[in-house]
């Protein structure tokens, strides 16, 4: 186990508290392994009724994964990055199929890897401090950790909008589109958690009683434009629609998209299209692992991390440099199956239990 995630049992609740405050609780391989082991242990423990996931000290719920580890690995043999993706995706899948109710408190920054440990939970609590995003297209990656499953199942074309732009939304937005099941003031969280820890059998009722009406959602107000202008699965068509629109909002979206990796946006569009058709979450995670395996070997990921995270010049030189030169053949290659001994698989403990819609 690691002190980067605090694992405990409080009464009949298994508790997982992220504990890397200086990194906004970004996930490491060790944290994923600890979470997986705890969840597997609690599956067999009749004394555990529910699971709670939150963060300990510091701001934010979880800012993502250990991007530095993945990028440094991508510069060499990619093995450490592949091991990270493999265990993280197994954790995502385990959370998704978990038999006991899980509640995740998305209080503060919830991005990337933080999305992957919250959206699979049965109950997802947002607050006025929630900042939700899948910003991976900005660093040449893609909205993984289950994004291919969750995003296309959001209303209209919101999933495509979030995946391509990487734009941030707040707790009210998250509740409006179903990413959060509940919304409440952050001041009430400790009281609500205490009630759950005291009587986990009433978990659902406690959350429903504490649920508040959030402020109006700016994202919901933009829905008509999003559904119309992000209607296509072809990146060039989305750009053409935004240019033809000519509104201030459309011009802003064009400026945002211009900063993203053209390759990665095309990957995300195909990923969501594929994900919408999957009926088994494991198939989605296998697809995302294939993409991850291939994408980290392309130049955009290392370059994106250099520009936005390491050197912070915010001037990535994408390769290919424009959507028009990102060929269908290139995108096909990034979704290609792996050798049998390289493919992602669920945890052996879960193999007999396929979760089907």
VOBA-1610 file (N, C-alpha, C; in pm, whole numbers, padded with zeros to 5 digits, always signed):
BEGIN
Unk+00083-00119+00000Unk+00000+00000+00000Unk+00088+00126+00000Unk+00027+00239-00025Unk+00098+00365-00035Unk+00024+00471+00042Unk+00097+00566+00102Unk+00028+00674+00174Unk-00026+00779+00078Unk-00006+00758-00054Unk-00064+00849-00152Unk-00214+00827-00168Unk-00264+00715-00118Unk-00407+00691-00110Unk-00433+00624+00024Unk-00529+00678+00099Unk-00557+00628+00233Unk-00673+00531+00227Unk-00645+00406+00257Unk-00745+00300+00253Unk-00785+00265+00395Unk-00915+00266+00422Unk-00960+00234+00557Unk-01101+00175+00551Unk-01140+00115+00663Unk-01277+00069+00680Unk-01334+00143+00800Unk-01444+00214+00777Unk-01509+00289+00884Unk-01651+00235+00897Unk-01673+00157+01003Unk-01801+00090+01018Unk-01817-00013+00908Unk-01920+00004+00828Unk-01946-00088+00717Unk-01915-00025+00582Unk-01831+00080+00584Unk-01795+00151+00462Unk-01646+00136+00434Unk-01615+00092+00313Unk-01477+00093+00268Unk-01446+00232+00215Unk-01340+00293+00264Unk-01313+00432+00229Unk-01181+00445+00153Unk-01185+00518+00044Unk-01068+00545-00040Unk-01051+00696-00046Unk-00939+00744+00009Unk-00914+00889+00012Unk-00784+00918-00063Unk-00794+00991-00172Unk-00676+01029-00248Unk-00593+01127-00165Unk-00459+01109-00168Unk-00376+01185-00074Unk-00244+01229-00136Unk-00253+01297-00250Unk-00135+01362-00309Unk-00168+01510-00327Unk-00183+01585-00221Unk-00232+01723-00233Unk-00147+01813-00321Unk-00014+01794-00322Unk+00072+01881-00403Unk+00053+01857-00552Unk+00000+01740-00587Unk-00026+01706-00727Unk-00176+01705-00756Unk-00253+01769-00671Unk-00400+01768-00680Unk-00448+01624-00695Unk-00383+01535-00618Unk-00424+01396-00604Unk-00421+01318-00736Unk-00333+01358-00828Unk-00319+01285-00953Unk-00277+01141-00924Unk-00330+01049-01002Unk-00310+00907-00976Unk-00173+00858-01022Unk-00115+00769-00943Unk+00007+00699-00979Unk-00025+00551-00994Unk+00064+00472-01054Unk+00039+00328-01063Unk+00017+00265-00925Unk+00096+00308-00826Unk+00082+00253-00692Unk-00054+00282-00632Unk-00107+00402-00657Unk-00241+00435-00607Unk-00346+00347-00671Unk-00334+00325-00802Unk-00430+00239-00871Unk-00425+00097-00818Unk-00304+00047-00796Unk-00289-00089-00743Unk-00351-00100-00604Unk-00330+00001-00520Unk-00387-00002-00385Unk-00539+00001-00389Unk-00595+00083-00477Unk-00741+00091-00490Unk-00798-00041-00539Unk-00733-00099-00639Unk-00779-00228-00691Unk-00779-00334-00582Unk-00670-00343-00507Unk-00661-00446-00403Unk-00768-00427-00296Unk-00790-00302-00256Unk-00893-00275-00156Unk-01031-00315-00206Unk-01063-00278-00329Unk-01194-00310-00385Unk-01213-00461-00397Unk-01109-00532-00437Unk-01120-00678-00445Unk-01141-00739-00308Unk-01070-00690-00208Unk-01088-00741-00071Unk-01230-00715-00022Unk-01281-00596-00048Unk-01414-00560+00003Unk-01526-00634-00069Unk-01501-00676-00192Unk-01602-00754-00264Unk-01638-00879-00186Unk-01539-00939-00120Unk-01558-01066-00051Unk-01597-01047+00096Unk-01604-00924+00140Unk-01630-00895+00282Unk-01776-00857+00302Unk-01852-00947+00363Unk-01995-00921+00385Unk-02018-00805+00481Unk-01914-00766+00555Unk-01928-00655+00648Unk-01921-00519+00583Unk-01879-00516+00455Unk-01871-00389+00381Unk-01997-00373+00298Unk-02070-00267+00325Unk-02197-00242+00256Unk-02180-00147+00138Unk-02090-00050+00152Unk-02073+00053+00048Unk-01928+00101+00048Unk-01894+00174-00059Unk-01759+00229-00075Unk-01771+00380-00099Unk-01683+00455-00035Unk-01679+00600-00051Unk-01543+00641-00107Unk-01544+00725-00210Unk-01421+00776-00269Unk-01422+00928-00260Unk-01319+00983-00196Unk-01305+01128-00188Unk-01157+01162-00179Unk-01124+01284-00142Unk-00983+01321-00128Unk-00958+01371+00013Unk-00835+01360+00056Unk-00798+01405+00189Unk-00770+01555+00186Unk-00652+01596+00227Unk-00623+01739+00232Unk-00602+01798+00093Unk-00607+01931+00088Unk-00573+01999-00037Unk-00692+02021-00127Unk-00669+02101-00229Unk-00777+02138-00321Unk-00793+02032-00429Unk-00909+02025-00480Unk-00935+01937-00593Unk-00958+01793-00553Unk-01037+01724-00634Unk-01062+01582-00613Unk-00951+01499-00675Unk-00931+01514-00805Unk-00823+01441-00874Unk-00800+01506-01010Unk-00678+01557-01030Unk-00647+01633-01151Unk-00612+01546-01270Unk-00599+01415-01250Unk-00567+01328-01363Unk-00475+01215-01323Unk-00387+01178-01415Unk-00289+01074-01390Unk-00149+01132-01389Unk-00052+01047-01366Unk+00088+01091-01358Unk+00143+01110-01500Unk+00113+01226-01558Unk+00150+01253-01697Unk+00301+01252-01716Unk+00375+01299-01616Unk+00521+01300-01628Unk+00574+01158-01644Unk+00522+01067-01566Unk+00565+00927-01578Unk+00536+00873-01717Unk+00417+00899-01767Unk+00379+00848-01898Unk+00465+00910-02008Unk+00487+01042-02000Unk+00567+01110-02102Unk+00712+01065-02100Unk+00770+01051-01983Unk+00909+01005-01975Unk+00922+00863-02028Unk+00823+00780-02000Unk+00824+00644-02053Unk+00810+00644-02204Unk+00725+00735-02255Unk+00704+00743-02400Unk+00831+00783-02474Unk+00923+00848-02405Unk+01049+00886-02468Unk+01146+00768-02478Unk+01114+00659-02406Unk+01203+00543-02409Unk+01129+00423-02467Unk+01104+00320-02386Unk+01044+00199-02441Unk+00893+00188-02418Unk+00833+00285-02352Unk+00688+00292-02328Unk+00637+00188-02228Unk+00723+00106-02173Unk+00677-00005-02089Unk+00610+00044-01961Unk+00670+00143-01893Unk+00609+00193-01770Unk+00473+00257-01798Unk+00462+00327-01910Unk+00334+00388-01947Unk+00230+00280-01973Unk+00268+00176-02043Unk+00174+00068-02073Unk+00128-00001-01945Unk+00219-00023-01851Unk+00181-00085-01724Unk+00084+00004-01648Unk+00109+00136-01652Unk+00018+00230-01586Unk-00121+00223-01647Unk-00128+00234-01779Unk-00258+00228-01846Unk-00329+00097-01814Unk-00255-00012-01814Unk-00317-00143-01795Unk-00383-00153-01658Unk-00311-00114-01552Unk-00370-00124-01418Unk-00476-00017-01396Unk-00456+00102-01452Unk-00557+00207-01435Unk-00687+00167-01502Unk-00679+00112-01623Unk-00800+00072-01693Unk-00867-00047-01625Unk-00788-00136-01564Unk-00847-00244-01486Unk-00922-00187-01366Unk-00866-00084-01304Unk-00935-00017-01193Unk-01065+00046-01240Unk-01062+00118-01353Unk-01183+00179-01408Unk-01291+00074-01430Unk-01252-00039-01489Unk-01346-00146-01517Unk-01402-00207-01389Unk-01316-00229-01290Unk-01359-00285-01163Unk-01462-00193-01096Unk-01436-00063-01097Unk-01532+00032-01041Unk-01666+00025-01113Unk-01661+00008-01243Unk-01783+00007-01324Unk-01870-00114-01295Unk-01809-00230-01276Unk-01886-00353-01258Unk-01906-00386-01110Unk-01858-00301-01020Unk-01859-00333-00877Unk-02001-00357-00827Unk-02018-00463-00750Unk-02151-00502-00706Unk-02205-00414-00594Unk-02120-00362-00512Unk-02164-00280-00398Unk-02169-00133-00439Unk-02261-00055-00381Unk-02273+00085-00420Unk-02147+00165-00386Unk-02107+00249-00480Unk-01992+00338-00462Unk-02041+00481-00476Unk-01997+00568-00384Unk-02025+00711-00396Unk-01892+00784-00409Unk-01883+00869-00511Unk-01763+00950-00534Unk-01799+01096-00516Unk-01719+01166-00438Unk-01741+01309-00414Unk-01647+01390-00503Unk-01702+01445-00610Unk-01623+01520-00709Unk-01613+01667-00667Unk-01557+01689-00551Unk-01549+01823-00494Unk-01418+01888-00537Unk-01425+01981-00631Unk-01305+02045-00682Unk-01268+01992-00820Unk-01141+02007-00856Unk-01094+01968-00988Unk-01111+01819-01009Unk-01182+01784-01116Unk-01206+01644-01153Unk-01177+01630-01301Unk-01057+01584-01331Unk-01013+01578-01471Unk-00942+01446-01498Unk-00944+01403-01624Unk-00867+01286-01665Unk-00889+01167-01574Unk-00781+01124-01507Unk-00791+01009-01419Unk-00894+01024-01311Unk-00921+01148-01268Unk-01026+01172-01169Unk-01164+01142-01224Unk-01182+01165-01354Unk-01306+01127-01420Unk-01320+00975-01419Unk-01208+00906-01441Unk-01210+00760-01449Unk-01242+00691-01319Unk-01222+00757-01204Unk-01257+00694-01077Unk-01388+00747-01020Unk-01449+00844-01085Unk-01576+00896-01036Unk-01695+00855-01123Unk-01683+00863-01255Unk-01798+00834-01339Unk-01846+00689-01330Unk-01759+00590-01305Unk-01810+00454-01290Unk-01891+00433-01162Unk-01883+00525-01066Unk-01952+00510-00939Unk-02104+00523-00958Unk-02177+00451-00876Unk-02323+00458-00885Unk-02374+00596-00847Unk-02310+00658-00748Unk-02349+00792-00702Unk-02231+00886-00719Unk-02258+01003-00777Unk-02151+01099-00807Unk-02198+01238-00762Unk-02129+01293-00664Unk-02172+01417-00601Unk-02086+01534-00650Unk-02150+01634-00707Unk-02084+01757-00749Unk-02117+01869-00651Unk-02030+01969-00647Unk-02050+02086-00562Unk-02024+02213-00642Unk-02037+02327-00573Unk-02006+02454-00640Unk-01857+02467-00672Unk-01773+02378-00616Unk-01630+02382-00644Unk-01587+02285-00753Unk-01680+02206-00804Unk-01646+02107-00906Unk-01602+02175-01035Unk-01490+02131-01086Unk-01441+02173-01218Unk-01410+02045-01295Unk-01494+02014-01391Unk-01486+01888-01464Unk-01433+01913-01605Unk-01339+01829-01649Unk-01290+01841-01786Unk-01216+01715-01828Unk-01214+01693-01958Unk-01130+01591-02020Unk-01040+01666-02119Unk-00928+01721-02072Unk-00847+01814-02153Unk-00738+01748-02236Unk-00748+01617-02260Unk-00636+01544-02318Unk-00598+01584-02460Unk-00691+01635-02539Unk-00655+01673-02676Unk-00552+01785-02677Unk-00539+01858-02567Unk-00442+01967-02558Unk-00300+01920-02539Unk-00283+01791-02501Unk-00146+01738-02484Unk-00121+01620-02578Unk-00205+01605-02680Unk-00180+01499-02777Unk-00218+01361-02728Unk-00297+01354-02622Unk-00346+01225-02574Unk-00491+01210-02623Unk-00580+01152-02546Unk-00720+01137-02587Unk-00802+01115-02460Unk-00933+01136-02461Unk-01014+01125-02340Unk-01036+00979-02301Unk-00940+00924-02227Unk-00942+00781-02197Unk-01013+00753-02063Unk-00966+00653-01989Unk-01024+00610-01859Unk-01175+00593-01865Unk-01225+00548-01980Unk-01368+00527-01996Unk-01440+00638-02068Unk-01368+00742-02110Unk-01432+00852-02181Unk-01506+00807-02306Unk-01454+00704-02372Unk-01519+00654-02493Unk-01655+00594-02465Unk-01679+00553-02342Unk-01810+00500-02302Unk-01902+00609-02250Unk-01852+00690-02158Unk-01937+00788-02089Unk-01974+00908-02177Unk-01879+00962-02251Unk-01904+01086-02324Unk-02011+01071-02433Unk-02010+00965-02515Unk-02115+00956-02618Unk-02253+00927-02560Unk-02261+00895-02432Unk-02390+00868-02370Unk-02447+00991-02299Unk-02379+01103-02310Unk-02433+01229-02260Unk-02537+01282-02358Unk-02621+01376-02314Unk-02725+01428-02404Unk-02667+01493-02529Unk-02734+01469-02642Unk-02697+01534-02767Unk-02551+01515-02803Unk-02484+01625-02835Unk-02343+01619-02877Unk-02250+01678-02772Unk-02296+01683-02649Unk-02213+01740-02543Unk-02085+01661-02525Unk-02093+01529-02537Unk-01973+01447-02523Unk-01867+01481-02625Unk-01909+01500-02749Unk-01815+01538-02856Unk-01756+01675-02827Unk-01838+01766-02784Unk-01792+01901-02749Unk-01687+01896-02638Unk-01714+01820-02531Unk-01619+01812-02420Unk-01490+01742-02463Unk-01502+01637-02543Unk-01385+01559-02583Unk-01293+01639-02675Unk-01349+01714-02767Unk-01267+01785-02864Unk-01208+01915-02809Unk-01290+01993-02741Unk-01242+02122-02691Unk-01165+02110-02561Unk-01196+02007-02481Unk-01136+01996-02348Unk-01188+02102-02253Unk-01295+02171-02288Unk-01346+02281-02206Unk-01392+02233-02069Unk-01381+02322-01971Unk-01419+02293-01835Unk-01566+02325-01813Unk-01631+02244-01730Unk-01767+02273-01689Unk-01772+02269-01536Unk-01880+02324-01479Unk-01889+02330-01334Unk-01988+02227-01280Unk-02009+02230-01150Unk-02095+02131-01087Unk-02239+02137-01133Unk-02289+02258-01156Unk-02426+02272-01206Unk-02440+02210-01344Unk-02338+02230-01428Unk-02338+02169-01561Unk-02335+02017-01549Unk-02248+01967-01460Unk-02233+01823-01443Unk-02365+01758-01401Unk-02437+01824-01313Unk-02567+01771-01270Unk-02669+01778-01384Unk-02667+01886-01459Unk-02766+01906-01565Unk-02756+01799-01674Unk-02635+01753-01702Unk-02618+01656-01812Unk-02600+01513-01762Unk-02613+01492-01632Unk-02610+01358-01579Unk-02474+01303-01541Unk-02370+01384-01551Unk-02240+01338-01505Unk-02241+01322-01353Unk-02312+01409-01285Unk-02332+01399-01141Unk-02474+01353-01114Unk-02489+01267-01014Unk-02623+01224-00974Unk-02682+01317-00869Unk-02594+01389-00796Unk-02639+01477-00689Unk-02554+01605-00690Unk-02611+01709-00637Unk-02542+01837-00624Unk-02569+01891-00484Unk-02464+01939-00419Unk-02484+01998-00285Unk-02370+02093-00254Unk-02394+02181-00160Unk-02292+02275-00116Unk-02176+02199-00051Unk-02056+02244-00079Unk-01938+02180-00021Unk-01940+02187+00132Unk-02009+02286+00186Unk-02017+02299+00332Unk-02092+02183+00397Unk-02171+02112+00318Unk-02252+02004+00373Unk-02186+01868+00359Unk-02073+01861+00292Unk-02015+01731+00259Unk-01979+01649+00381Unk-01914+01709+00479Unk-01871+01632+00595Unk-01990+01576+00671Unk-02095+01654+00682Unk-02216+01606+00748Unk-02275+01488+00673Unk-02281+01500+00540Unk-02336+01392+00458Unk-02249+01267+00467Unk-02119+01285+00461Unk-02029+01169+00473Unk-02046+01101+00608Unk-02058+01179+00713Unk-02076+01122+00847Unk-02204+01039+00854Unk-02311+01088+00791Unk-02437+01013+00791Unk-02420+00881+00718Unk-02349+00884+00607Unk-02327+00761+00530Unk-02242+00662+00609Unk-02137+00713+00673Unk-02051+00625+00751Unk-02126+00565+00870Unk-02220+00640+00925Unk-02298+00592+01039Unk-02400+00487+00998Unk-02462+00508+00881Unk-02569+00418+00837Unk-02564+00402+00685Unk-02469+00323+00634Unk-02451+00312+00489Unk-02569+00248+00417Unk-02654+00177+00490Unk-02771+00117+00425Unk-02868+00225+00375Unk-02857+00345+00429Unk-02945+00455+00385Unk-02871+00551+00291Unk-02763+00502+00231Unk-02679+00586+00144Unk-02759+00665+00042Unk-02843+00596-00033Unk-02919+00663-00139Unk-03013+00768-00082Unk-03079+00736+00028Unk-03173+00830+00089Unk-03100+00951+00146Unk-02982+00929+00204Unk-02904+01041+00259Unk-02867+01138+00148Unk-02821+01084+00036Unk-02781+01169-00076Unk-02902+01242-00135Unk-03013+01172-00148Unk-03133+01236-00203Unk-03181+01349-00112Unk-03174+01328+00018Unk-03219+01430+00112Unk-03129+01553+00107Unk-02999+01531+00084Unk-02904+01643+00081Unk-02897+01711-00055Unk-02958+01649-00155Unk-02951+01702-00291Unk-03013+01841-00298Unk-02944+01933-00365Unk-02990+02071-00380Unk-03013+02104-00527Unk-03095+02204-00550Unk-03113+02254-00686Unk-02994+02342-00721Unk-02916+02303-00822Unk-02797+02382-00857Unk-02836+02511-00928Unk-02741+02603-00940Unk-02767+02723-01021Unk-02794+02685-01166Unk-02846+02778-01246Unk-02868+02748-01388Unk-02737+02704-01455Unk-02749+02610-01547Unk-02633+02557-01617Unk-02606+02635-01745Unk-02488+02697-01753Unk-02450+02767-01876Unk-02433+02669-01991Unk-02385+02548-01960Unk-02368+02447-02064Unk-02502+02408-02123Unk-02601+02389-02039Unk-02734+02351-02086Unk-02792+02461-02175Unk-02763+02586-02139Unk-02812+02698-02220Unk-02748+02701-02358Unk-02631+02639-02372Unk-02558+02638-02500Unk-02588+02513-02581Unk-02676+02427-02530Unk-02700+02297-02590Unk-02738+02302-02738Unk-02825+02394-02773Unk-02872+02400-02912Unk-02755+02424-03007Unk-02668+02517-02972Unk-02552+02545-03057Unk-02457+02426-03061Unk-02435+02364-02947Unk-02343+02250-02941Unk-02396+02136-03027Unk-02523+02103-03013Unk-02579+01991-03089Unk-02574+02017-03239Unk-02591+02141-03277Unk-02595+02174-03420Unk-02454+02184-03478Unk-02363+02251-03408Unk-02232+02281-03465Unk-02132+02168-03446Unk-02156+02081-03349Unk-02068+01965-03327Unk-02138+01836-03370Unk-02227+01848-03467Unk-02311+01734-03506Unk-02234+01625-03579Unk-02128+01659-03647Unk-02057+01562-03732Unk-01950+01486-03654Unk-01920+01366-03699Unk-01806+01290-03647Unk-01680+01317-03729Unk-01690+01408-03823Unk-01576+01444-03908Unk-01527+01582-03865Unk-01400+01590-03827Unk-01346+01713-03771Unk-01359+01829-03868Unk-01329+01806-03995Unk-01337+01914-04093Unk-01478+01971-04103Unk-01579+01887-04085Unk-01718+01933-04090Unk-01751+02021-03969Unk-01699+01984-03854Unk-01722+02066-03734Unk-01659+02203-03752Unk-01536+02206-03802Unk-01469+02335-03826Unk-01547+02419-03928Unk-01596+02355-04032Unk-01671+02429-04134Unk-01800+02486-04075Unk-01867+02410-03991Unk-01991+02458-03929Unk-01964+02578-03839Unk-01856+02571-03761Unk-01822+02682-03672Unk-01785+02807-03752Unk-01710+02789-03860Unk-01671+02903-03944Unk-01793+02967-04010Unk-01885+02883-04057Unk-02005+02935-04123Unk-02096+03007-04024Unk-02093+02965-03899Unk-02178+03025-03797Unk-02141+03171-03774Unk-02012+03195-03758Unk-01965+03332-03747Unk-01999+03406-03620Unk-02053+03338-03521Unk-02089+03404-03396Unk-01967+03417-03305Unk-01981+03499-03203Unk-01870+03516-03109Unk-01835+03383-03042Unk-01938+03306-03005Unk-01913+03177-02940Unk-01845+03079-03036Unk-01892+03075-03160Unk-01832+02985-03259Unk-01686+03023-03286Unk-01658+03152-03294Unk-01520+03196-03315Unk-01432+03157-03196Unk-01488+03164-03076Unk-01413+03123-02957Unk-01382+02975-02962Unk-01477+02893-03006Unk-01454+02749-03017Unk-01347+02718-03122Unk-01348+02793-03230Unk-01244+02775-03332Unk-01106+02806-03276Unk-01098+02910-03195Unk-00970+02945-03133Unk-00924+02836-03036Unk-01019+02781-02961Unk-00985+02672-02869Unk-00936+02550-02945Unk-01010+02510-03048Unk-00974+02391-03124Unk-00840+02407-03195Unk-00805+02529-03233Unk-00679+02555-03303Unk-00558+02523-03216Unk-00577+02517-03084Unk-00465+02487-02994Unk-00448+02337-02972Unk-00541+02255-03020Unk-00540+02112-02991Unk-00470+02033-03102Unk-00429+01914-03067Unk-00367+01823-03164Unk-00472+01776-03266Unk-00454+01809-03394Unk-00551+01762-03495Unk-00563+01610-03497Unk-00451+01541-03481Unk-00454+01395-03476Unk-00541+01346-03362Unk-00523+01405-03244Unk-00593+01358-03126Unk-00743+01388-03135Unk-00780+01499-03193Unk-00922+01528-03208Unk-00988+01425-03299Unk-00919+01388-03406Unk-00976+01285-03493Unk-00982+01151-03423Unk-00885+01123-03340Unk-00888+01001-03259Unk-01009+01004-03166Unk-01031+01117-03097Unk-01141+01128-03003Unk-01276+01110-03071Unk-01292+01168-03190Unk-01418+01155-03262Unk-01446+01010-03298Unk-01343+00939-03343Unk-01362+00797-03375Unk-01384+00715-03247Unk-01311+00749-03143Unk-01323+00678-03015Unk-01466+00686-02962Unk-01526+00804-02965Unk-01662+00821-02915Unk-01764+00751-03005Unk-01739+00753-03135Unk-01827+00683-03228Unk-01823+00533-03202Unk-01703+00480-03183Unk-01690+00338-03148Unk-01757+00309-03014Unk-01727+00394-02915Unk-01776+00371-02780Unk-01927+00370-02771Unk-01992+00449-02852Unk-02139+00455-02848Unk-02200+00321-02888Unk-02126+00241-02965Unk-02179+00114-03013Unk-02147-00004-02922Unk-02050+00014-02831Unk-02015-00097-02742Unk-02129-00125-02644Unk-02148-00252-02614Unk-02248-00291-02514Unk-02181-00348-02389Unk-02050-00359-02390Unk-01974-00411-02277Unk-01862-00312-02247Unk-01856-00265-02122Unk-01755-00166-02085Unk-01614-00219-02105Unk-01595-00349-02089Unk-01462-00408-02110Unk-01417-00389-02254Unk-01509-00398-02350Unk-01472-00377-02490Unk-01425-00234-02513Unk-01489-00140-02445Unk-01445+00000-02455Unk-01304+00018-02400Unk-01278-00043-02285Unk-01145-00028-02225Unk-01037-00097-02308Unk-01072-00207-02371Unk-00976-00272-02461Unk-00945-00180-02580Unk-01046-00115-02631Unk-01027-00022-02741Unk-00938+00094-02699Unk-00964+00149-02580Unk-00884+00263-02533Unk-00739+00222-02505Unk-00718+00100-02458Unk-00581+00057-02435Unk-00505+00046-02566Unk-00570-00002-02670Unk-00506-00005-02802Unk-00467+00136-02846Unk-00559+00229-02830Unk-00530+00367-02870Unk-00412+00420-02790Unk-00415+00399-02658Unk-00307+00449-02573Unk-00173+00390-02615Unk-00171+00260-02641Unk-00048+00193-02683Unk+00011+00261-02806Unk-00074+00295-02903Unk-00025+00354-03028Unk+00003+00503-03015Unk-00085+00577-02947Unk-00075+00723-02943Unk+00052+00770-02872Unk+00093+00701-02765Unk+00212+00748-02693Unk+00339+00729-02776Unk+00329+00654-02884Unk+00444+00635-02973Unk+00445+00737-03087Unk+00342+00819-03094Unk+00336+00925-03194Unk+00397+01053-03136Unk+00444+01144-03220Unk+00515+01263-03170Unk+00429+01361-03091Unk+00299+01365-03115Unk+00216+01470-03054Unk+00210+01460-02902Unk+00210+01341-02846Unk+00198+01330-02702Unk+00319+01388-02630Unk+00437+01345-02666Unk+00557+01399-02602Unk+00568+01549-02624Unk+00534+01595-02744Unk+00540+01738-02774Unk+00437+01816-02695Unk+00317+01762-02682Unk+00213+01831-02607Unk+00248+01845-02461Unk+00303+01741-02402Unk+00344+01747-02262Unk+00459+01845-02244Unk+00551+01844-02339Unk+00662+01941-02333Unk+00610+02084-02329Unk+00518+02114-02422Unk+00473+02251-02439Unk+00381+02300-02328Unk+00297+02212-02275Unk+00197+02256-02177Unk+00234+02225-02033Unk+00319+02125-02011Unk+00344+02083-01874Unk+00490+02102-01832Unk+00584+02061-01915Unk+00725+02070-01877Unk+00781+02211-01899Unk+00782+02256-02023Unk+00840+02388-02054Unk+00739+02501-02049Unk+00612+02468-02060Unk+00501+02563-02045Unk+00511+02683-02142Unk+00559+02658-02263Unk+00557+02767-02361Unk+00424+02775-02435Unk+00338+02675-02413Unk+00204+02672-02474Unk+00208+02689-02625Unk+00313+02635-02686Unk+00326+02647-02832Unk+00366+02512-02893Unk+00279+02412-02879Unk+00313+02280-02933Unk+00319+02282-03086Unk+00413+02210-03140Unk+00424+02195-03285Unk+00368+02058-03322Unk+00241+02057-03361Unk+00174+01930-03387Unk+00221+01868-03517Unk+00223+01736-03519Unk+00265+01660-03637Unk+00180+01535-03649Unk+00084+01538-03746Unk+00056+01633-03853Unk+00005+01767-03798Unk+00024+01870-03877Unk+00000+02006-03829Unk-00142+02056-03851Unk-00220+01989-03935Unk-00355+02035-03962Unk-00446+01915-03985Unk-00578+01934-03967Unk-00671+01822-03984Unk-00663+01758-04124Unk-00641+01842-04224Unk-00644+01791-04361Unk-00535+01688-04389Unk-00426+01695-04314Unk-00316+01601-04341Unk-00312+01486-04239Unk-00414+01479-04154Unk-00429+01361-04067Unk-00511+01259-04147Unk-00443+01161-04202Unk-00509+01069-04295Unk-00593+00965-04222Unk-00689+00910-04295Unk-00770+00801-04241Unk-00682+00681-04207Unk-00580+00660-04288Unk-00490+00547-04264Unk-00416+00563-04131Unk-00375+00685-04099Unk-00309+00710-03972Unk-00404+00680-03856Unk-00525+00732-03865Unk-00622+00708-03757Unk-00651+00559-03744Unk-00667+00489-03856Unk-00690+00345-03850Unk-00577+00275-03775Unk-00456+00319-03799Unk-00341+00253-03736Unk-00341+00271-03585Unk-00401+00379-03537Unk-00404+00405-03393Unk-00512+00325-03321Unk-00598+00259-03396Unk-00701+00172-03340Unk-00674+00024-03367Unk-00558-00004-03422Unk-00527-00141-03463Unk-00514-00234-03342Unk-00564-00357-03353Unk-00547-00454-03245Unk-00399-00478-03216Unk-00372-00523-03095Unk-00236-00555-03053Unk-00214-00705-03061Unk-00091-00745-03045Unk-00062-00888-03035Unk-00138-00945-02917Unk-00175-01072-02925Unk-00259-01134-02822Unk-00204-01116-02682Unk-00072-01124-02667Unk-00013-01112-02534Unk+00005-00968-02489Unk-00035-00872-02573Unk-00025-00730-02538Unk-00161-00667-02511Unk-00269-00734-02548Unk-00402-00675-02534Unk-00438-00654-02387Unk-00521-00553-02363Unk-00574-00529-02229Unk-00678-00636-02195Unk-00679-00676-02069Unk-00779-00770-02021Unk-00830-00723-01885Unk-00954-00754-01851Unk-01003-00723-01716Unk-00926-00803-01612Unk-00942-00768-01488Unk-00884-00845-01379Unk-00933-00990-01387Unk-00845-01087-01362Unk-00887-01228-01369Unk-01008-01257-01281Unk-01020-01188-01169Unk-01132-01210-01078Unk-01267-01172-01140Unk-01262-01091-01247Unk-01386-01040-01308Unk-01423-01106-01439Unk-01337-01187-01494Unk-01358-01242-01626Unk-01495-01309-01645Unk-01546-01385-01545Unk-01676-01449-01569Unk-01794-01353-01568Unk-01772-01231-01519Unk-01883-01138-01499Unk-01882-01025-01602Unk-01930-01053-01719Unk-01936-00950-01823Unk-02053-00858-01794Unk-02025-00725-01798Unk-02130-00628-01767Unk-02189-00580-01898Unk-02311-00622-01928Unk-02374-00592-02056Unk-02490-00498-02034Unk-02510-00407-02129Unk-02622-00314-02119Unk-02757-00389-02123
//
